[in-house]
Amino acid sequence: MTDAGTHILDLGEIDGPVLCFGGPYSNLQATQAILAEAARRDIPPERIICTGDVVAYCGDPSATTATIRDAGIHVVMGNCEEQLGFNGADCNCGFEDGSDCAQWSQAWFAAAAANLSEEALSWMQDLPRQIRFTLSGRRFAVIHGGADNISEYVFASSAAGDKMRNFDRLEQVGPIDAVIGGHSGLPFTQFLGAMLWHNAGAIGMPANDGTPRGWFSLLSPASDGIDIRIQALEYDHQAAAAALRASQPHLPYAKTLESGLWPNMAVLPDAEQKRRGQSLNGQAVHWPRRRNAAAE
C-alpha cells in the first residue's frame, strides 16, 4: 500500500489548457511525439502532466527518462518509478504471481534497473505521489493508481463504489472535484454524480484497440466550464518496435506496438476484454461550471 497523500505537489490555479498523458513505458518515439504535440499546441511544460510509469515495457528506459526530465514537465510517481527508485525487487504492477505478464515484467524491469543512472533513480524517488491543481473552478487530484494503492487498476467498468472510496480518501487531504488517474492504460472520462474520474490513457502502448496509436487528453477551460478531449497520438511505432526487438527480442511487446493488441488481458475486467480490437474514436465531454462557482 502507498499513501498518495504523503508527497503532494500543488500547482494552484491554472489558466490555460492542460495536456495529460500516462505510460511513456520506455517508448522514446512516443515520448518525443507527445512533447512535439504539446509544442505544436503552444502548451508549456508547466501545463503538461504525466500520470507516471515513465519506464516499463519498451526499449529505451534511459533515453525516455532523460527526455521527460529535460522537458521539465510535471510527473506523478508511478509504481515503476517507486520500485526502481527505491530498489524494489519487481515492478509491483499488480500482475498475478507466475502469470505471463509477471514473467515478462521481470525481464524489462531488470533491464531498466541496469540501465538507469543513479541520478535518474534519485529523480524517481523525489517525484510527488499526488499532483493537485484547479482549472476553471474545479479541483483536480492526479494520482497513478489508487489513493492508497499505487498499483490499483481503475477502469471505466470498475465499480462506482471503488472510485468513490478513492474520492473519499483523497478528500481527507483536501476537497476535490475530479481525479485524473493512470496505470490502467485505457482512456476514459466518467461522471459519478457531481464528481469526475478521468484517465488520459497511455502513449507508450496502444489501448488494445487494434491500432498502434497512443492516447492523451486535453483539459481546456471554457467560459462555462471545462472541455475534456481524449485524443489519439500517432508516432513512429515501427521505430519503437525495432528498438524493443534490438534490446529484448524475446518479449511480446514489439508485436503489440505494431498490432495494437495486448499480448495478455488478465488484468482487464470482462467489459474491457470484450472491447479488444475495437478501434477507439476518442471522446469529448463538456463539464459545465457549477452555478455557485463564482461565490466559492
Buried (B, 14 or more C-beta within 10 A) or exposed (E): EBBBBEBBBEBEEBEEBBBBBBBBBBBBBBBBBBBEBBEEEEBEBEBBBBBBBBBBBBBBBBBBBBBBBEBEBBBBBBBBBBBBBEEBEBBBBBBEEEEEBBEBBBEBBEBBBEBBEEEBBEBBEEBBBBBBBBBBBBBBBBBBBBBBBBBBBBBBBBEEEEBBBBBEBBBEBEEBBBBBBBBBBBBBBBEBEEBBBBBBBBBBBBBBBBBBBBBBBBBBBEEEBBBBBBBBBEBBBEBBBBBBBEBBEEBBBBBBBBBBBBBBBEBBBEEBBEBBEEEBEEBEBEBEBBEEEEEE
